[in-house]
């Protein structure tokens, strides 16, 4: 099998690299580490307990780190790093629970806005634009496990979780090491850098391809890479008299995503009832990368040489998470690149990923999907086979696609989907949704408020005052609707019609704002956020003393969506609540509570913003 093929079958990896490592002609020093790693043979079939295997794999990683130290520069081992990181990923996947979907340690699905904020803050440290460390909550690390001890990594290895975020843990320790060095606590700085590098063993293959580390680097401002973390660990401070600063490295960052997200896998058979995917190849388990809104989870498949000869022609496997099926903003991560790739009805579309207790099981999966926000959009792709829902039987195909180009609405780099591809995908959705005549076809509001009353999280607590403003100052231009209640809730086309016909969409941070994807180029999205003591300068990028910012946050959720769809984005910070002490400042409290805090809208700021927006061409 060609070693560039974008799967990582454990048996093949071991035997292939074991031969290379044993070859005396292989002069590259990284083979020393590879030889040690390949000596941990057959981790995917062995009965040796994982608690014995994991130290042996980490010993190989320590050999890799020794090569970094001996060469004095990660550039000398960067070629071997890529190969070695794939072997590490193969080992971790084989040691993880053998479920169909295995989360990457770089999945980072919990509070991705906060992740963006922390990476932005660390970039400011890297380039000498920040002197404050409060946002990194370094004191909290005193209570965290010490990851320089491999036993504290065990849970990460055998129980990967989509809500964990390895890049953030590495970044936080790197930032706090810099703070410790500035405070002349050199032993603490060394310990934190050691922890950062040990954590990197779990994400050496994915760290450079997260939405936050990928920034479409320029020579003037290269993005953070695993090589840079290793470089600064290598030159870590040795004594209290030494002055130590973080050093940046140049990088050739390809942007978010990788070639593994979109694969033509050739001949394959799919068991419709169990979801097992079998692909032609040497007998082994293998893994496909699922990039959607999960940021590089892994889908386990089976390689086999015993596929039946009678097969259908073409199929396309799309992985859809339960969250994406029920939340339009998450769904856009899948629909936009999928519809851009969709080439017509002659390829059978197979939906993977919904056979999950959090969504439904068996025949109930299709019923649940029919009532979800995803259903009307998935119809554009043609007739669907839904794994786990559509009876029994095995379907085999000669030509099977997996996935699509990775796209993210977070981070500074959005993936490789062009504006023209995005608009082509949106136009397909618009054409399909326009198929049924909406009841308000001839009425077109200029301003649409999507209501978010209690008890929803981030509820607008003074919504009546906001509607009074629209009623008295902006009628007949303004309209409002609560998409979470009937009749709107069950009528996707009415939601689409109101949003797509508007020039200005106004509402609290939440999935309802994702309807802005269907508005015309140049339209305006006004996002309402809760009051914050300190975080507003990061999350909204407002100037000190101000509460409104235009087009300042393309790296966050709805600023990112606006960037992808070529709209304007306005961020408005709310007022303190009646029981909130506006003088008590706590960055840590802001970080931990903003995503669930209720919103008291600054009605005067909204008034000024709408008047400015209406004056724009």
Secondary structure, 3 states (H helix, E strand, C coil): CCCCCCCCCHHHHHHHHHHHHHCCCCCCCHHHHHHHHHHCCCCCCCCCCHHHHHHHHHHHHHHHHHHHHHHCCHHHHHHHHHHHHHHHHHHHHHHCCCCCEECCCCCCCCCHHHHHHHHHHHHHHHCCCCCCCHHHCHHHHHHCCCCCCHHHHHHHHHCCCCCCCHHHHHHHHHHHHHHHHHCCCHHHHHHHHHHHHHHHCCCCCCHHHCCCCCCCCECCECCCCHHHHHHHHHCCCCCCCCCCCCCCCCCCCCCCCCHHHEEEEEEEEEECCCCCEEEECCCEEEEEEECCCCCCEEEEEEEECCCCCCCEEEEEEEECCHHHHHCHHHHHHHHHHHHHHCCCCCCEEEEECCEECCCECCCHHHHHHHCCCCHHHHHHHCCEEECCCCCCCEEEEEEEEEECCCECCCCCCCECCCHHHHHHHHHHHHHHHCCCCCCCCCCCCCEEEECCCCCCCCCECCHHHHHHHHHHHCCCCEEEECCCCCCCCCCHHHHHHHHHHCCEEEEECCHHHHHHHHCCCCCEEEEEECCCCCCHHHHCCCCCCCCEEECCCCCCHHHHHHHHHCCEEEEEECECCCCCCCCCCCHHHHHHHHHHCCEECCHHHHHHHHHHHHCCC
